[in-house]
Amino acid sequence: MTGTTGMTPSRPPRTLIIACGALAQELLAVIEANGWSHMSVTCLPADLHNRPERIPELLRAKIRDTRDGYDQVLALYGDCGTGGLLDTMLAEEGVARIDGAHCYEFYAGHDVFEDMHEREIGTFYLTDYLVRHFDRLIIQGLGLDRHPELFPMYFGNYNRLVYLAQTEDPALTDRARAAADRLGLAFERHQTGMNGLAEFLGPAAGVPSHV
């Protein structure tokens, strides 16, 4: 045995992941399941989905406030309706964004999401988190509880609602179906688990996943 005395195994980089709050629960579960103890998580509020123009500068502030002590910072966001402004800001800050045009792609996986999107562009997506908080984030967040006349403006171009389910929960499925009925959309359910999220996160952070 030669050439190994005194060598220490390389450690993975200390990584801060800044994510949308809608991904927090599943993100923490994936990190724990894979034993990625070198990763830390902080989030921005999930209701920024309704105000995408605010995401770039709020994320910039979060990066500057939290990046000290880490080897790398990753943003777990899609473009989320910022029209490319998010990527411009991240380039200025030297922060990588985990690949994916939309956060729903993190759950479904790139190929599956692309197939769903191409089959029906007019699709409204929900995840477990968004089903649980549908009234607060969608109905109240868009003001539809106060102005139901806005339903056609927001959802008139949609044809179906796809529930991307991370868990096997019949109660959540019932709530997702009720949400589709409330919006006047056809309902579909697609079981994703959390493999897609692990597959996006592992390579970006330089570690393999086993979830």
QUIDAPE-V801437 format. One record per residue. N is the residue number from 0. SS is DSSP state (helix for helix, strand for strand, loop for the rest). BURIAL is + if it has 24 or more other ideal C-beta (glycine too) atoms within 12 Angstrom, else -. D_LAST is the distance of its C-alpha to the last C-alpha in Angstrom with 2 decimals. Layout:
# QUIDAPE-V801437
n = (N/N)
ss = (SS/SS)
burial = (BURIAL/BURIAL)
d_last = (D_LAST/D_LAST)
This chain:
# QUIDAPE-V801437
n = (0/1/2/3/4/5/6/7/8/9/10/11/12/13/14/15/16/17/18/19/20/21/22/23/24/25/26/27/28/29/30/31/32/33/34/35/36/37/38/39/40/41/42/43/44/45/46/47/48/49/50/51/52/53/54/55/56/57/58/59/60/61/62/63/64/65/66/67/68/69/70/71/72/73/74/75/76/77/78/79/80/81/82/83/84/85/86/87/88/89/90/91/92/93/94/95/96/97/98/99/100/101/102/103/104/105/106/107/108/109/110/111/112/113/114/115/116/117/118/119/120/121/122/123/124/125/126/127/128/129/130/131/132/133/134/135/136/137/138/139/140/141/142/143/144/145/146/147/148/149/150/151/152/153/154/155/156/157/158/159/160/161/162/163/164/165/166/167/168/169/170/171/172/173/174/175/176/177/178/179/180/181/182/183/184/185/186/187/188/189/190/191/192/193/194/195/196/197/198/199/200/201/202/203/204/205/206/207/208/209/210)
ss = (loop/loop/loop/loop/loop/loop/loop/loop/loop/loop/loop/loop/loop/loop/strand/strand/strand/strand/strand/strand/helix/helix/helix/helix/helix/helix/helix/helix/helix/helix/helix/helix/helix/helix/loop/loop/loop/loop/strand/strand/strand/strand/strand/strand/loop/helix/helix/helix/helix/helix/loop/helix/helix/helix/helix/helix/helix/helix/helix/helix/helix/helix/helix/helix/helix/helix/loop/loop/loop/loop/loop/strand/strand/strand/strand/strand/loop/loop/loop/loop/loop/loop/loop/loop/helix/helix/helix/helix/helix/helix/helix/helix/helix/loop/loop/strand/strand/loop/loop/loop/loop/loop/helix/helix/helix/helix/helix/helix/loop/helix/helix/helix/helix/helix/helix/helix/helix/helix/helix/loop/loop/loop/strand/strand/strand/strand/strand/helix/helix/helix/helix/helix/loop/helix/helix/helix/helix/helix/helix/helix/loop/loop/loop/loop/loop/loop/loop/helix/helix/helix/helix/helix/helix/helix/helix/loop/loop/loop/loop/strand/strand/strand/strand/strand/strand/loop/loop/loop/loop/helix/helix/helix/helix/helix/helix/helix/helix/helix/helix/helix/helix/helix/helix/loop/loop/strand/strand/strand/strand/strand/strand/loop/loop/loop/helix/helix/helix/helix/helix/helix/helix/helix/helix/helix/helix/loop/loop/loop/loop/loop/loop)
burial = (-/-/-/-/-/-/-/-/-/-/-/-/-/-/+/+/+/+/+/+/+/+/+/+/+/+/+/+/-/+/+/-/-/+/-/+/-/-/+/+/+/+/+/+/-/+/+/+/+/+/-/+/-/-/+/+/-/+/+/+/-/+/+/-/-/+/+/-/-/-/-/+/+/+/+/+/+/+/+/+/-/+/-/-/-/+/+/-/+/+/-/-/+/-/+/+/+/+/+/+/+/+/+/+/+/+/+/+/+/-/-/+/+/-/-/+/-/-/-/-/-/-/+/+/+/+/+/+/+/+/+/+/+/+/-/-/+/+/+/-/+/+/-/+/-/-/-/-/-/-/-/-/-/-/+/-/-/+/-/+/+/+/+/+/+/+/+/-/-/-/-/+/+/-/+/+/+/-/+/+/-/-/+/-/+/-/+/+/+/+/+/+/+/+/+/+/+/+/+/+/+/+/-/+/+/-/+/-/+/-/+)
d_last = (35.11/36.03/34.72/32.02/34.18/33.28/30.06/27.18/23.59/22.67/20.53/18.14/20.10/20.45/18.93/19.99/18.20/20.72/19.38/20.91/21.12/19.79/16.27/16.59/15.12/11.82/11.76/12.50/9.89/7.05/9.37/10.01/6.73/6.55/10.29/11.59/14.98/16.85/15.80/18.01/18.21/21.39/22.09/25.00/26.16/24.57/28.10/28.62/27.37/30.98/32.46/30.66/33.75/33.05/29.51/30.53/32.99/31.08/28.05/30.54/31.89/28.51/27.80/31.21/30.99/27.69/27.12/29.24/27.53/24.53/24.22/22.68/22.17/19.85/20.59/17.88/20.48/21.67/25.40/25.72/29.32/30.69/32.22/31.03/32.30/28.89/28.35/31.93/31.48/28.28/30.16/32.99/30.81/28.95/25.50/22.87/21.31/17.80/18.60/19.05/22.31/21.14/18.50/17.94/16.85/13.80/12.57/14.14/13.56/16.79/18.30/17.83/19.15/22.01/22.96/23.14/25.09/27.48/28.21/29.27/29.79/31.13/27.85/26.99/23.30/22.00/18.64/18.21/19.76/22.57/23.37/23.75/25.98/27.63/31.14/30.93/29.17/30.59/33.77/35.06/33.46/35.28/38.38/38.33/39.36/42.53/43.09/41.93/44.03/41.26/38.87/40.26/40.03/36.33/35.17/38.03/36.23/33.11/33.03/29.78/27.05/23.46/21.14/17.52/16.01/12.75/13.88/16.27/19.32/22.70/24.49/22.50/23.09/26.75/26.90/25.40/27.99/30.67/29.77/30.20/33.52/34.64/34.09/35.68/32.74/31.36/28.06/24.90/21.48/18.31/15.07/12.21/9.52/7.47/5.92/9.27/9.33/6.56/8.55/11.67/11.16/10.10/13.19/15.38/14.94/15.35/12.28/9.57/5.83/3.82/0.00)
